[in-house]
Amino acid sequence: MRRPILEIKNVTKLYRDKGKTIRALNDVSLDLYPGEILGLLGVNGAGKTTLSSIIATLHPPTSGTILFEGHSIYKNIISYRKALGLCPQRQNLDTFLTVRENLVFAGKYFLLSEQEIKERLDILLSQLQLTKYADFSIRALSGGTKQRVLIARALMHNPKIVILDEPTVGLDPDIRRSLWDQILKLKAMGISVILTTHYLDEAEYLSDRICILHEGSIRLIESVKALKEQRGMQTLENIFIELLQEYREQEC
């Protein structure tokens, strides 16, 4: 029996805004397995970004916990962060540095040795087809190339889990497809991926399972194949639209 690499248990997140309590997440529980791509779906405000930020330790939960390899991440948060790679939606590369310098800085941030940095740098530049851009300024790169650099930066310290937050938003279709191949390579390397996306074709193509969040709660966790069989539909987009209509009708 497979053991999950990450276990999210009964996570709730409350915010206070103008004297009101906002429940961004409500008793969320799910597992992530080694080498799995989990698609995190939902409309704006569903709780995807909140959940991703809690998994990335950018924000603490109000209640609940997260286990990494069976142990609470809050008992040794530094060790957990070393096992985690984050590729944010908004590009935040240092535009005053070259591609190589951005990646070297990331390696030093995670306390890699000079030899480890060199080895990881050579591997990632080759794997992500960035070798010819190594000494380019970030400002000189296209959007798709910058996105590959972001993914390379997230992988510099050889993490076991990578969070990809809208990795292909705003990119041309051919560049999106190229990045899909790179994401599938992460899976082939045994890396677990949490993929947040609004592109339903992307989620359908890449995800082993999808998790649908609605109003801060998990409504469904299932494989795309099983969903198609259950719903008798050919595309995840049609299934997602039908499910949203059902959720909204239940709220009325």
PyRosetta script that sets phi, psi and omega in degrees:
from pyrosetta import init, pose_from_sequence

init()
pose = pose_from_sequence("MRRPILEIKNVTKLYRDKGKTIRALNDVSLDLYPGEILGLLGVNGAGKTTLSSIIATLHPPTSGTILFEGHSIYKNIISYRKALGLCPQRQNLDTFLTVRENLVFAGKYFLLSEQEIKERLDILLSQLQLTKYADFSIRALSGGTKQRVLIARALMHNPKIVILDEPTVGLDPDIRRSLWDQILKLKAMGISVILTTHYLDEAEYLSDRICILHEGSIRLIESVKALKEQRGMQTLENIFIELLQEYREQEC")
pose.set_psi(1, 130.2)
pose.set_omega(1, 179.7)
pose.set_phi(2, -69.0)
pose.set_psi(2, 139.5)
pose.set_omega(2, 175.2)
pose.set_phi(3, -101.9)
pose.set_psi(3, 136.2)
pose.set_omega(3, 179.0)
pose.set_phi(4, -67.2)
pose.set_psi(4, 146.3)
pose.set_omega(4, 174.4)
pose.set_phi(5, -83.1)
pose.set_psi(5, -28.3)
pose.set_omega(5, -179.8)
pose.set_phi(6, -135.4)
pose.set_psi(6, 131.4)
pose.set_omega(6, 178.6)
pose.set_phi(7, -124.5)
pose.set_psi(7, 118.1)
pose.set_omega(7, 177.0)
pose.set_phi(8, -100.5)
pose.set_psi(8, 119.7)
pose.set_omega(8, -170.4)
pose.set_phi(9, -122.0)
pose.set_psi(9, 111.4)
pose.set_omega(9, 170.8)
pose.set_phi(10, 52.4)
pose.set_psi(10, 45.3)
pose.set_omega(10, -178.1)
pose.set_phi(11, -81.7)
pose.set_psi(11, 125.6)
pose.set_omega(11, 175.7)
pose.set_phi(12, -124.1)
pose.set_psi(12, 141.4)
pose.set_omega(12, 177.3)
pose.set_phi(13, -132.4)
pose.set_psi(13, 121.0)
pose.set_omega(13, 178.5)
pose.set_phi(14, -113.0)
pose.set_psi(14, 140.2)
pose.set_omega(14, 173.6)
pose.set_phi(15, -121.0)
pose.set_psi(15, 152.3)
pose.set_omega(15, 172.6)
pose.set_phi(16, -107.7)
pose.set_psi(16, 127.4)
pose.set_omega(16, 179.3)
pose.set_phi(17, -140.2)
pose.set_psi(17, 114.8)
pose.set_omega(17, 178.8)
pose.set_phi(18, 53.4)
pose.set_psi(18, 43.0)
pose.set_omega(18, 176.6)
pose.set_phi(19, 82.0)
pose.set_psi(19, -2.0)
pose.set_omega(19, -179.8)
pose.set_phi(20, -107.4)
pose.set_psi(20, 149.1)
pose.set_omega(20, 176.8)
pose.set_phi(21, -96.0)
pose.set_psi(21, 124.9)
pose.set_omega(21, 179.3)
pose.set_phi(22, -110.2)
pose.set_psi(22, 125.1)
pose.set_omega(22, -180.0)
pose.set_phi(23, -95.1)
pose.set_psi(23, 96.5)
pose.set_omega(23, -177.5)
pose.set_phi(24, -76.7)
pose.set_psi(24, -34.2)
pose.set_omega(24, 175.4)
pose.set_phi(25, -133.8)
pose.set_psi(25, 141.7)
pose.set_omega(25, -175.4)
pose.set_phi(26, -128.8)
pose.set_psi(26, 97.5)
pose.set_omega(26, 173.3)
pose.set_phi(27, 54.3)
pose.set_psi(27, 54.4)
pose.set_omega(27, -176.7)
pose.set_phi(28, -86.1)
pose.set_psi(28, 127.9)
pose.set_omega(28, 176.6)
pose.set_phi(29, -135.4)
pose.set_psi(29, 132.1)
pose.set_omega(29, 175.3)
pose.set_phi(30, -163.6)
pose.set_psi(30, 161.2)
pose.set_omega(30, 179.1)
pose.set_phi(31, -117.7)
pose.set_psi(31, 149.9)
pose.set_omega(31, 173.3)
pose.set_phi(32, -123.3)
pose.set_psi(32, 133.3)
pose.set_omega(32, -174.9)
pose.set_phi(33, -105.9)
pose.set_psi(33, 156.4)
pose.set_omega(33, 179.1)
pose.set_phi(34, -57.4)
pose.set_psi(34, 133.4)
pose.set_omega(34, 177.7)
pose.set_phi(35, 70.0)
pose.set_psi(35, 19.1)
pose.set_omega(35, -179.1)
pose.set_phi(36, -102.6)
pose.set_psi(36, 143.3)
pose.set_omega(36, 169.1)
pose.set_phi(37, -104.6)
pose.set_psi(37, 115.7)
pose.set_omega(37, 179.8)
pose.set_phi(38, -107.0)
pose.set_psi(38, 117.4)
pose.set_omega(38, 178.0)
pose.set_phi(39, -85.5)
pose.set_psi(39, 124.2)
pose.set_omega(39, -179.5)
pose.set_phi(40, -103.2)
pose.set_psi(40, 112.1)
pose.set_omega(40, -172.3)
pose.set_phi(41, -119.7)
pose.set_psi(41, 157.4)
pose.set_omega(41, 177.2)
pose.set_phi(42, 158.6)
pose.set_psi(42, 157.2)
pose.set_omega(42, 178.1)
pose.set_phi(43, -71.6)
pose.set_psi(43, 170.0)
pose.set_omega(43, 176.4)
pose.set_phi(44, -56.7)
pose.set_psi(44, 133.3)
pose.set_omega(44, -179.8)
pose.set_phi(45, 87.6)
pose.set_psi(45, 3.4)
pose.set_omega(45, -178.1)
pose.set_phi(46, -73.5)
pose.set_psi(46, -23.2)
pose.set_omega(46, -179.7)
pose.set_phi(47, 118.1)
pose.set_psi(47, 4.6)
pose.set_omega(47, -177.0)
pose.set_phi(48, -61.9)
pose.set_psi(48, -50.1)
pose.set_omega(48, -177.7)
pose.set_phi(49, -65.2)
pose.set_psi(49, -38.6)
pose.set_omega(49, 178.2)
pose.set_phi(50, -62.4)
pose.set_psi(50, -46.1)
pose.set_omega(50, -179.8)
pose.set_phi(51, -64.2)
pose.set_psi(51, -44.3)
pose.set_omega(51, 179.3)
pose.set_phi(52, -60.7)
pose.set_psi(52, -41.1)
pose.set_omega(52, -178.5)
pose.set_phi(53, -67.9)
pose.set_psi(53, -32.5)
pose.set_omega(53, 176.9)
pose.set_phi(54, -71.2)
pose.set_psi(54, -42.7)
pose.set_omega(54, 176.9)
pose.set_phi(55, -61.7)
pose.set_psi(55, -36.0)
pose.set_omega(55, -180.0)
pose.set_phi(56, -80.9)
pose.set_psi(56, 0.5)
pose.set_omega(56, -178.9)
pose.set_phi(57, 63.6)
pose.set_psi(57, 25.2)
pose.set_omega(57, 174.4)
pose.set_phi(58, -79.1)
pose.set_psi(58, -27.2)
pose.set_omega(58, 177.1)
pose.set_phi(59, -140.0)
pose.set_psi(59, 146.1)
pose.set_omega(59, 177.4)
pose.set_phi(60, -85.7)
pose.set_psi(60, 153.5)
pose.set_omega(60, 172.8)
pose.set_phi(61, -76.2)
pose.set_psi(61, 156.6)
pose.set_omega(61, 173.1)
pose.set_phi(62, -72.2)
pose.set_psi(62, -38.6)
pose.set_omega(62, 174.6)
pose.set_phi(63, -151.8)
pose.set_psi(63, 166.9)
pose.set_omega(63, -176.3)
pose.set_phi(64, 94.0)
pose.set_psi(64, 177.6)
pose.set_omega(64, -178.9)
pose.set_phi(65, -148.5)
pose.set_psi(65, 169.7)
pose.set_omega(65, 176.7)
pose.set_phi(66, -129.5)
pose.set_psi(66, 130.5)
pose.set_omega(66, 178.4)
pose.set_phi(67, -108.5)
pose.set_psi(67, 131.1)
pose.set_omega(67, 173.4)
pose.set_phi(68, -113.6)
pose.set_psi(68, 118.8)
pose.set_omega(68, -176.3)
pose.set_phi(69, 51.5)
pose.set_psi(69, 39.6)
pose.set_omega(69, 173.3)
pose.set_phi(70, 89.0)
pose.set_psi(70, -1.6)
pose.set_omega(70, -177.2)
pose.set_phi(71, -124.8)
pose.set_psi(71, 145.0)
pose.set_omega(71, -180.0)
pose.set_phi(72, -60.8)
pose.set_psi(72, 131.1)
pose.set_omega(72, 179.6)
pose.set_phi(73, -66.5)
pose.set_psi(73, -20.1)
pose.set_omega(73, -175.7)
pose.set_phi(74, -83.1)
pose.set_psi(74, -7.4)
pose.set_omega(74, 175.7)
pose.set_phi(75, -82.6)
pose.set_psi(75, -27.2)
pose.set_omega(75, 176.9)
pose.set_phi(76, -149.5)
pose.set_psi(76, 74.3)
pose.set_omega(76, -171.5)
pose.set_phi(77, -68.2)
pose.set_psi(77, -28.6)
pose.set_omega(77, 179.1)
pose.set_phi(78, -67.4)
pose.set_psi(78, -43.3)
pose.set_omega(78, 178.0)
pose.set_phi(79, -61.9)
pose.set_psi(79, -41.0)
pose.set_omega(79, 178.9)
pose.set_phi(80, -63.9)
pose.set_psi(80, -43.7)
pose.set_omega(80, -179.2)
pose.set_phi(81, -62.4)
pose.set_psi(81, -29.9)
pose.set_omega(81, 177.0)
pose.set_phi(82, -69.1)
pose.set_psi(82, -20.9)
pose.set_omega(82, 179.6)
pose.set_phi(83, -94.9)
pose.set_psi(83, 3.4)
pose.set_omega(83, -172.5)
pose.set_phi(84, -120.7)
pose.set_psi(84, 134.6)
pose.set_omega(84, 173.4)
pose.set_phi(85, -115.9)
pose.set_psi(85, 138.3)
pose.set_omega(85, -177.7)
pose.set_phi(86, -124.8)
pose.set_psi(86, 124.9)
pose.set_omega(86, 175.4)
pose.set_phi(87, -114.7)
pose.set_psi(87, 99.8)
pose.set_omega(87, -173.2)
pose.set_phi(88, -74.4)
pose.set_psi(88, 160.9)
pose.set_omega(88, 178.5)
pose.set_phi(89, -66.3)
pose.set_psi(89, -43.9)
pose.set_omega(89, 179.1)
pose.set_phi(90, -88.9)
pose.set_psi(90, 124.5)
pose.set_omega(90, -178.4)
pose.set_phi(91, -64.8)
pose.set_psi(91, 126.9)
pose.set_omega(91, -178.6)
pose.set_phi(92, -129.1)
pose.set_psi(92, 34.3)
pose.set_omega(92, 175.1)
pose.set_phi(93, -68.5)
pose.set_psi(93, 151.7)
pose.set_omega(93, 178.1)
pose.set_phi(94, -78.3)
pose.set_psi(94, 109.7)
pose.set_omega(94, -174.9)
pose.set_phi(95, -73.7)
pose.set_psi(95, -8.7)
pose.set_omega(95, 177.2)
pose.set_phi(96, -89.9)
pose.set_psi(96, -3.5)
pose.set_omega(96, -179.7)
pose.set_phi(97, -114.2)
pose.set_psi(97, 159.8)
pose.set_omega(97, 174.1)
pose.set_phi(98, -80.1)
pose.set_psi(98, 173.8)
pose.set_omega(98, 175.2)
pose.set_phi(99, -56.9)
pose.set_psi(99, -49.6)
pose.set_omega(99, -179.2)
pose.set_phi(100, -58.6)
pose.set_psi(100, -45.1)
pose.set_omega(100, -177.3)
pose.set_phi(101, -65.7)
pose.set_psi(101, -37.0)
pose.set_omega(101, 176.3)
pose.set_phi(102, -61.9)
pose.set_psi(102, -41.9)
pose.set_omega(102, -177.3)
pose.set_phi(103, -73.8)
pose.set_psi(103, -38.4)
pose.set_omega(103, 176.8)
pose.set_phi(104, -62.5)
pose.set_psi(104, -42.5)
pose.set_omega(104, 179.0)
pose.set_phi(105, -59.9)
pose.set_psi(105, -41.7)
pose.set_omega(105, 178.9)
pose.set_phi(106, -62.4)
pose.set_psi(106, -40.6)
pose.set_omega(106, 178.1)
pose.set_phi(107, -63.6)
pose.set_psi(107, -40.8)
pose.set_omega(107, 179.0)
pose.set_phi(108, -68.4)
pose.set_psi(108, -34.5)
pose.set_omega(108, 178.2)
pose.set_phi(109, -58.3)
pose.set_psi(109, -38.0)
pose.set_omega(109, -179.6)
pose.set_phi(110, -93.9)
pose.set_psi(110, 16.3)
pose.set_omega(110, 171.6)
pose.set_phi(111, 62.8)
pose.set_psi(111, 32.4)
pose.set_omega(111, 173.9)
pose.set_phi(112, -72.9)
pose.set_psi(112, 150.8)
pose.set_omega(112, 176.2)
pose.set_phi(113, -73.3)
pose.set_psi(113, 165.5)
pose.set_omega(113, 179.2)
pose.set_phi(114, -59.1)
pose.set_psi(114, -39.4)
pose.set_omega(114, 179.7)
pose.set_phi(115, -67.4)
pose.set_psi(115, -42.4)
pose.set_omega(115, 178.3)
pose.set_phi(116, -63.0)
pose.set_psi(116, -41.0)
pose.set_omega(116, 179.0)
pose.set_phi(117, -62.0)
pose.set_psi(117, -44.9)
pose.set_omega(117, 179.9)
pose.set_phi(118, -61.9)
pose.set_psi(118, -44.6)
pose.set_omega(118, -179.0)
pose.set_phi(119, -64.7)
pose.set_psi(119, -46.7)
pose.set_omega(119, -179.7)
pose.set_phi(120, -65.0)
pose.set_psi(120, -39.9)
pose.set_omega(120, -179.9)
pose.set_phi(121, -60.7)
pose.set_psi(121, -48.9)
pose.set_omega(121, -179.0)
pose.set_phi(122, -61.9)
pose.set_psi(122, -41.9)
pose.set_omega(122, -178.7)
pose.set_phi(123, -64.6)
pose.set_psi(123, -47.7)
pose.set_omega(123, -174.6)
pose.set_phi(124, -72.2)
pose.set_psi(124, -37.5)
pose.set_omega(124, 176.5)
pose.set_phi(125, -60.1)
pose.set_psi(125, -39.0)
pose.set_omega(125, 179.3)
pose.set_phi(126, -72.7)
pose.set_psi(126, -48.8)
pose.set_omega(126, -176.4)
pose.set_phi(127, -61.6)
pose.set_psi(127, -37.6)
pose.set_omega(127, -176.3)
pose.set_phi(128, -99.4)
pose.set_psi(128, 13.9)
pose.set_omega(128, 175.1)
pose.set_phi(129, 54.7)
pose.set_psi(129, 49.7)
pose.set_omega(129, -177.6)
pose.set_phi(130, -116.6)
pose.set_psi(130, 1.5)
pose.set_omega(130, -173.8)
pose.set_phi(131, -55.1)
pose.set_psi(131, -45.0)
pose.set_omega(131, -177.0)
pose.set_phi(132, -72.0)
pose.set_psi(132, -13.4)
pose.set_omega(132, 179.2)
pose.set_phi(133, -101.2)
pose.set_psi(133, 5.2)
pose.set_omega(133, -171.0)
pose.set_phi(134, -54.1)
pose.set_psi(134, -38.1)
pose.set_omega(134, -176.8)
pose.set_phi(135, -106.2)
pose.set_psi(135, 17.1)
pose.set_omega(135, 174.9)
pose.set_phi(136, -80.5)
pose.set_psi(136, 147.4)
pose.set_omega(136, 168.8)
pose.set_phi(137, -68.8)
pose.set_psi(137, 144.9)
pose.set_omega(137, 177.5)
pose.set_phi(138, -56.7)
pose.set_psi(138, -34.8)
pose.set_omega(138, -178.1)
pose.set_phi(139, -63.8)
pose.set_psi(139, -22.2)
pose.set_omega(139, -176.2)
pose.set_phi(140, -88.7)
pose.set_psi(140, -1.4)
pose.set_omega(140, -174.4)
pose.set_phi(141, -93.1)
pose.set_psi(141, 153.3)
pose.set_omega(141, 173.1)
pose.set_phi(142, -75.6)
pose.set_psi(142, 168.0)
pose.set_omega(142, -180.0)
pose.set_phi(143, -59.8)
pose.set_psi(143, -42.0)
pose.set_omega(143, -179.3)
pose.set_phi(144, -66.6)
pose.set_psi(144, -37.7)
pose.set_omega(144, 179.0)
pose.set_phi(145, -69.0)
pose.set_psi(145, -40.2)
pose.set_omega(145, 176.0)
pose.set_phi(146, -59.8)
pose.set_psi(146, -38.2)
pose.set_omega(146, -179.4)
pose.set_phi(147, -65.7)
pose.set_psi(147, -37.3)
pose.set_omega(147, 176.7)
pose.set_phi(148, -65.6)
pose.set_psi(148, -36.2)
pose.set_omega(148, 177.2)
pose.set_phi(149, -65.3)
pose.set_psi(149, -40.2)
pose.set_omega(149, 177.1)
pose.set_phi(150, -59.8)
pose.set_psi(150, -42.7)
pose.set_omega(150, 178.8)
pose.set_phi(151, -65.6)
pose.set_psi(151, -42.3)
pose.set_omega(151, 177.8)
pose.set_phi(152, -60.2)
pose.set_psi(152, -42.3)
pose.set_omega(152, 179.4)
pose.set_phi(153, -62.3)
pose.set_psi(153, -40.3)
pose.set_omega(153, 179.6)
pose.set_phi(154, -66.1)
pose.set_psi(154, -21.1)
pose.set_omega(154, -176.3)
pose.set_phi(155, -101.8)
pose.set_psi(155, -3.3)
pose.set_omega(155, -173.4)
pose.set_phi(156, -55.9)
pose.set_psi(156, -38.6)
pose.set_omega(156, -175.6)
pose.set_phi(157, -93.6)
pose.set_psi(157, 14.7)
pose.set_omega(157, 174.8)
pose.set_phi(158, 58.9)
pose.set_psi(158, 56.7)
pose.set_omega(158, -176.8)
pose.set_phi(159, -73.2)
pose.set_psi(159, 163.6)
pose.set_omega(159, 176.5)
pose.set_phi(160, -94.8)
pose.set_psi(160, -21.9)
pose.set_omega(160, -180.0)
pose.set_phi(161, -130.8)
pose.set_psi(161, 137.4)
pose.set_omega(161, 176.3)
pose.set_phi(162, -127.4)
pose.set_psi(162, 131.6)
pose.set_omega(162, 174.5)
pose.set_phi(163, -100.8)
pose.set_psi(163, 120.3)
pose.set_omega(163, 178.0)
pose.set_phi(164, -111.5)
pose.set_psi(164, 110.2)
pose.set_omega(164, -176.7)
pose.set_phi(165, -100.3)
pose.set_psi(165, 103.5)
pose.set_omega(165, -179.4)
pose.set_phi(166, 50.2)
pose.set_psi(166, 58.5)
pose.set_omega(166, -171.8)
pose.set_phi(167, -67.9)
pose.set_psi(167, -19.4)
pose.set_omega(167, -175.9)
pose.set_phi(168, -118.3)
pose.set_psi(168, 14.9)
pose.set_omega(168, -176.5)
pose.set_phi(169, -63.1)
pose.set_psi(169, 132.3)
pose.set_omega(169, 176.6)
pose.set_phi(170, 79.0)
pose.set_psi(170, 4.6)
pose.set_omega(170, -178.1)
pose.set_phi(171, -94.3)
pose.set_psi(171, 154.5)
pose.set_omega(171, 176.8)
pose.set_phi(172, -66.0)
pose.set_psi(172, 152.4)
pose.set_omega(172, -175.7)
pose.set_phi(173, -54.4)
pose.set_psi(173, -40.1)
pose.set_omega(173, -178.5)
pose.set_phi(174, -68.8)
pose.set_psi(174, -34.9)
pose.set_omega(174, 178.2)
pose.set_phi(175, -70.6)
pose.set_psi(175, -38.8)
pose.set_omega(175, 176.7)
pose.set_phi(176, -57.8)
pose.set_psi(176, -46.1)
pose.set_omega(176, -178.5)
pose.set_phi(177, -62.7)
pose.set_psi(177, -39.0)
pose.set_omega(177, 178.4)
pose.set_phi(178, -62.4)
pose.set_psi(178, -41.5)
pose.set_omega(178, 179.0)
pose.set_phi(179, -69.8)
pose.set_psi(179, -31.5)
pose.set_omega(179, 175.0)
pose.set_phi(180, -58.0)
pose.set_psi(180, -42.2)
pose.set_omega(180, 179.1)
pose.set_phi(181, -61.3)
pose.set_psi(181, -39.7)
pose.set_omega(181, 179.7)
pose.set_phi(182, -65.4)
pose.set_psi(182, -38.4)
pose.set_omega(182, -180.0)
pose.set_phi(183, -67.3)
pose.set_psi(183, -39.5)
pose.set_omega(183, 177.7)
pose.set_phi(184, -65.6)
pose.set_psi(184, -29.2)
pose.set_omega(184, 176.4)
pose.set_phi(185, -66.3)
pose.set_psi(185, -33.5)
pose.set_omega(185, 176.7)
pose.set_phi(186, -61.0)
pose.set_psi(186, -45.0)
pose.set_omega(186, 178.0)
pose.set_phi(187, -60.1)
pose.set_psi(187, -43.2)
pose.set_omega(187, -179.9)
pose.set_phi(188, -63.3)
pose.set_psi(188, -26.4)
pose.set_omega(188, 178.7)
pose.set_phi(189, -83.7)
pose.set_psi(189, -1.0)
pose.set_omega(189, 178.9)
pose.set_phi(190, 87.1)
pose.set_psi(190, 9.3)
pose.set_omega(190, 179.7)
pose.set_phi(191, -83.7)
pose.set_psi(191, 135.2)
pose.set_omega(191, 175.5)
pose.set_phi(192, -84.2)
pose.set_psi(192, 138.0)
pose.set_omega(192, -175.2)
pose.set_phi(193, -125.8)
pose.set_psi(193, 130.1)
pose.set_omega(193, 169.0)
pose.set_phi(194, -105.1)
pose.set_psi(194, 114.9)
pose.set_omega(194, -173.5)
pose.set_phi(195, -110.5)
pose.set_psi(195, 113.3)
pose.set_omega(195, 174.1)
pose.set_phi(196, -98.6)
pose.set_psi(196, 123.9)
pose.set_omega(196, -177.0)
pose.set_phi(197, -152.8)
pose.set_psi(197, 150.7)
pose.set_omega(197, 171.7)
pose.set_phi(198, -97.2)
pose.set_psi(198, -9.3)
pose.set_omega(198, -179.0)
pose.set_phi(199, -85.8)
pose.set_psi(199, 109.7)
pose.set_omega(199, -176.5)
pose.set_phi(200, -69.9)
pose.set_psi(200, -31.8)
pose.set_omega(200, 176.9)
pose.set_phi(201, -66.1)
pose.set_psi(201, -34.6)
pose.set_omega(201, 177.5)
pose.set_phi(202, -65.3)
pose.set_psi(202, -48.2)
pose.set_omega(202, 179.1)
pose.set_phi(203, -61.5)
pose.set_psi(203, -40.2)
pose.set_omega(203, -179.1)
pose.set_phi(204, -65.0)
pose.set_psi(204, -41.1)
pose.set_omega(204, -176.7)
pose.set_phi(205, -72.8)
pose.set_psi(205, -37.2)
pose.set_omega(205, -169.8)
pose.set_phi(206, -98.8)
pose.set_psi(206, -32.5)
pose.set_omega(206, -166.0)
pose.set_phi(207, -81.1)
pose.set_psi(207, 136.7)
pose.set_omega(207, 168.6)
pose.set_phi(208, -74.6)
pose.set_psi(208, -43.0)
pose.set_omega(208, 174.0)
pose.set_phi(209, -135.7)
pose.set_psi(209, 157.6)
pose.set_omega(209, 172.5)
pose.set_phi(210, -119.9)
pose.set_psi(210, 149.1)
pose.set_omega(210, 175.9)
pose.set_phi(211, -122.8)
pose.set_psi(211, 121.6)
pose.set_omega(211, 179.8)
pose.set_phi(212, -102.5)
pose.set_psi(212, 121.3)
pose.set_omega(212, 174.3)
pose.set_phi(213, -100.1)
pose.set_psi(213, 138.7)
pose.set_omega(213, 177.2)
pose.set_phi(214, -145.7)
pose.set_psi(214, 122.5)
pose.set_omega(214, -179.3)
pose.set_phi(215, 54.5)
pose.set_psi(215, 38.1)
pose.set_omega(215, 175.4)
pose.set_phi(216, 83.6)
pose.set_psi(216, -0.2)
pose.set_omega(216, -178.3)
pose.set_phi(217, -120.7)
pose.set_psi(217, 148.8)
pose.set_omega(217, 173.9)
pose.set_phi(218, -78.1)
pose.set_psi(218, 123.7)
pose.set_omega(218, 179.2)
pose.set_phi(219, -101.9)
pose.set_psi(219, -21.1)
pose.set_omega(219, -174.5)
pose.set_phi(220, -164.1)
pose.set_psi(220, 137.3)
pose.set_omega(220, 168.4)
pose.set_phi(221, -134.3)
pose.set_psi(221, 117.0)
pose.set_omega(221, -173.9)
pose.set_phi(222, -162.4)
pose.set_psi(222, 159.6)
pose.set_omega(222, 173.2)
pose.set_phi(223, -76.1)
pose.set_psi(223, 151.7)
pose.set_omega(223, 179.3)
pose.set_phi(224, -62.5)
pose.set_psi(224, -40.7)
pose.set_omega(224, -179.4)
pose.set_phi(225, -59.3)
pose.set_psi(225, -46.6)
pose.set_omega(225, -179.4)
pose.set_phi(226, -64.5)
pose.set_psi(226, -39.2)
pose.set_omega(226, 178.8)
pose.set_phi(227, -62.4)
pose.set_psi(227, -42.7)
pose.set_omega(227, 179.4)
pose.set_phi(228, -62.1)
pose.set_psi(228, -40.3)
pose.set_omega(228, 179.6)
pose.set_phi(229, -68.1)
pose.set_psi(229, -41.4)
pose.set_omega(229, -179.1)
pose.set_phi(230, -66.6)
pose.set_psi(230, -39.3)
pose.set_omega(230, -173.9)
pose.set_phi(231, -94.6)
pose.set_psi(231, -13.2)
pose.set_omega(231, -178.3)
pose.set_phi(232, 65.1)
pose.set_psi(232, 35.2)
pose.set_omega(232, -179.2)
pose.set_phi(233, -122.8)
pose.set_psi(233, 156.6)
pose.set_omega(233, -174.5)
pose.set_phi(234, -92.5)
pose.set_psi(234, -22.6)
pose.set_omega(234, -175.3)
pose.set_phi(235, -128.2)
pose.set_psi(235, 147.4)
pose.set_omega(235, 177.1)
pose.set_phi(236, -65.1)
pose.set_psi(236, -32.4)
pose.set_omega(236, -179.6)
pose.set_phi(237, -59.8)
pose.set_psi(237, -46.2)
pose.set_omega(237, 179.5)
pose.set_phi(238, -65.1)
pose.set_psi(238, -38.5)
pose.set_omega(238, 178.0)
pose.set_phi(239, -63.9)
pose.set_psi(239, -45.2)
pose.set_omega(239, -177.9)
pose.set_phi(240, -61.4)
pose.set_psi(240, -44.0)
pose.set_omega(240, 179.3)
pose.set_phi(241, -62.5)
pose.set_psi(241, -43.5)
pose.set_omega(241, 179.2)
pose.set_phi(242, -63.2)
pose.set_psi(242, -42.3)
pose.set_omega(242, 179.4)
pose.set_phi(243, -64.0)
pose.set_psi(243, -41.3)
pose.set_omega(243, 178.4)
pose.set_phi(244, -60.5)
pose.set_psi(244, -41.1)
pose.set_omega(244, 178.3)
pose.set_phi(245, -62.5)
pose.set_psi(245, -40.1)
pose.set_omega(245, 178.9)
pose.set_phi(246, -65.6)
pose.set_psi(246, -42.1)
pose.set_omega(246, -179.4)
pose.set_phi(247, -63.4)
pose.set_psi(247, -41.5)
pose.set_omega(247, -178.6)
pose.set_phi(248, -69.2)
pose.set_psi(248, -35.9)
pose.set_omega(248, 177.6)
pose.set_phi(249, -66.7)
pose.set_psi(249, -35.1)
pose.set_omega(249, 178.7)
pose.set_phi(250, -66.5)
pose.set_psi(250, -27.5)
pose.set_omega(250, -179.0)
pose.set_phi(251, -79.4)
pose.set_psi(251, -19.1)
pose.set_omega(251, -176.4)
pose.set_phi(252, -76.6)
pose.dump_pdb("model.pdb")
